[in-house]
Amino acid sequence: MALLKTNKRKPSEYPALPFHLIRLTQLISSLIVASVLIFFVDQLHRSSFYIPWTFLLLLTVSLLTILSFLFTTFLHHTTRLPPRLSLLLSLPLTILWLLSLSLLTWNLTWTLGHRCITTHWHNDDGIMVCRLYKALTAFSVTATFSTLLSLLLDIHVQRKSRARGKYNQMLDIKAPTKVRSSSPFHDADENNGGHDVQRPYRTQRTFQAEQFGYAQPEEQTTYGGGGGGGDLGFETGRAHAW
């Protein structure tokens, strides 16, 4: 019989549906943005035109997002994705996406505000470029939003992880306290001032038998004299009844 292999993968702290949905949206958007920008950069380079540094920044952040996705996916399916590590990766990516999206929308304000028709773009190639610009902006918004959601999810999971790691402070044994008990001896203990945990029992007040409804006859504990010839607690021919 084949031996079953033990699964060493630790359980993930992320909720499955939001985690995978956000990451899938982030991956698809980043791939589309990177593909469009690679096309633009290639065409501009071949025509010896200036490549806007906004395109280069957006291309860089999209590629970094894809690499981050591959790295975190590998950790998630092999060992465990630490929320702190994912947070450290999502934070700079979110900042770069917000910066890139702001620069892109500022540079394409005129293009985004007009329709992609021959009146504005003159021919089919111009219309194609207009549509690519709008697709680039739309998926940049989606990638930015999904990266921001990933960051918020990392923060949420990290806080839950810290909350589970907290524990209530244990009782300080150095603090003076009294022994509480539900036994019948509890009332008698309180009447005698209670037992201090820090003090040895031999130095504390002992229980008195009268408190429990029993008293020893004095004859059993007293002697008649110091010479040893006194009354030892009983008389000849008569026993004391308890």
Steps between C-alpha positions, in 0.01 A plus 500: 500500500634837401586729783309825523718807474455758771403847383742751649315800362365722775139619477456842345374787713332665201132449412503292183246679277607865550866403492491318166248735337703811578825340390351368175366846413836652582685251280273535196505881518878511536549265205279713275670823608845351446402363157363834378803689628744256343323557167517879539865500607595272213322714241647823635848352510478379142383840383776669702248697703542610859364246752307676776634420843140457614482195274825368641381547860167330427674214321738455793228485763291258292796263461582528870139412582519189285825392667353565843197290407717208391715518812210521746310226315801271534513565875126457537498157336823365646527615862293799613472862390583720802263801517788728598701407191202547271437836666857611439461413132154650452578836658766624252306353208189692605696825520656443156165414344336812641787716375502340155124523461503868598767580241328295231159662542661844510685438171199340326235748610419607144494143368274371775254784450441436127358216294723281288372609156663609174409863569755509782743222400489526116549128416467146629845498658414811700171344614688186609745711702210687661335174604825365636543816707155458649554130566834581662334753730208271588718205595742729684207609715404135556858402589533794739170424669575126536847573640344737753248230598785253539675743733186544710455122518859460617443759773180326611661156516807639678283660769305176550827311530623740768170479687524121514853529634400711800433341839356619826749592768539221754445555871804649665602252767691773683180692570340421840180308469271270696416144421139476384324167526150362474560240774336515845833622636467822300278680749723408787800613303345846447408527868864448591621765259584263213827329414763715338658317207837659568519397866585148619205319646678431827515874574134563430203470727375145530139392479300490820300182549207689654427661164401161360266401784748286692685575821753280674430423867741687718575179691683361196750783481557611859710356777452538868852587594853536387618186687310260283273375779197712430171425330566377146153583376294210646388372840509143619177312424343787301555594139416838365245498221586716202 
